[in-house]
């Protein structure tokens, strides 16, 4: 089952979906979900899944994971969760080259007149 937190909560609240037999919860772009205020929905969905157990897994994925968002995420995971990083948290990989190209828009302004 794939859904946004709000839509999934709507289905759970209406009784159309029950999560008790679900074994895996995956939250992609977890930092954005938590940063945008979806923590209450994610907490409620986590409770609908039932208490953390050896048969249930939660995975939270993100390219960046600031410390404050890590604290929020920890509240959704078991106490002994594993935090896996590749590279530096919050930074771009060394293999990515970023360029800024400043463009003078003066010729465009002259054309509009």
N, C-alpha and C positions, 0 to 999 in steps of 0.2 A: 504494500500500500504506500503510495507516494502522495504527499499533500503538504500544503502550507500549514503552519501551526493553527491559524485561525479557522481555516476550512475543516481541518481534521477535528478540532475541538467542537465545531458545530455538529459534525456527524456523531461524535461521541455523546454530546449533550442530548441529541435527538434520539439516541438509542440505535441509530442505523449501523454504528460500528462499535464493537467492544474490543478493547486492546489487551485484555487479561492474558490471552494466549500468544500475544506477540512476544518474540524473543529478542528482536534487535530494534533499537531506535537509532537512526542515523540523522544527524542534523548537519546539513551542509551550510556553509557560510555562517557558522555558529556565531562568530564575532559580530556579524551584521545583525543577525536575529536578536541577539542579546542587547546590542547597542541601540537597536531601533525600538526597544521596549517590549519585545516578545517574551521576556522572562516569565510573566504570570501565566501565559498560555503554555509555555514549555514546562513549567512547574506542574500545572494542572494535568497535562498529558503524561508527565512522568508518574504522577500519582495514579492515573487511570491504568497505567501499565502494571501497577503493583509494586511492592517493595523490591529494591535491588536484590538480585539473587545470582547464584552461579549459572543459572540457565538464561538469564536476561543480560543483554549487552547494550551499552550506549556508546555511540561513537559521535564525536563532535569534530567536524573538519573545518579548517579555515587556513587561508594563506597567511593571515596575520592574527595574532592573538594577544592583545595588550593585557597587562597584569590585571586591570580592573575587570576585564571580560573573563579572564581565567578564573577569577574568584566567583563570578556568577556561574560559570560553567561547572565549577567544582561542586556547587550546590545541587546539580542535577546528576552527578556521578557518584559512584561508590567511593568510600573514603580512601581506598587503596588504588585509585585510578592511575593509569599510566599516561604520562604526557610525552608524546613523541614529536620531535622537531627535526626539520631538515633545514640546515642553514641557520640564519639568525632570525629570531622571532621578530616580526614587524619590518624586516628589511628585504630588499630585493636580492635575488641570487647574484653572485659575482659574475655569472655568465650572461647576465642581461645587461645590455648597454642602453642607457637612457639618454636621449638628446632633447634639447629644447631649441626650437627654431623660431626666432622672433621674426615676425612678418610686419612690414610697414604697410598699413592699410591706406595710406594717402592716395595712391592712384585710384583706388576704389571710390573714395569720397569724391574725387574730381569727376569720375564717370557718372555719378548719381546726380550731379548738378545740371 
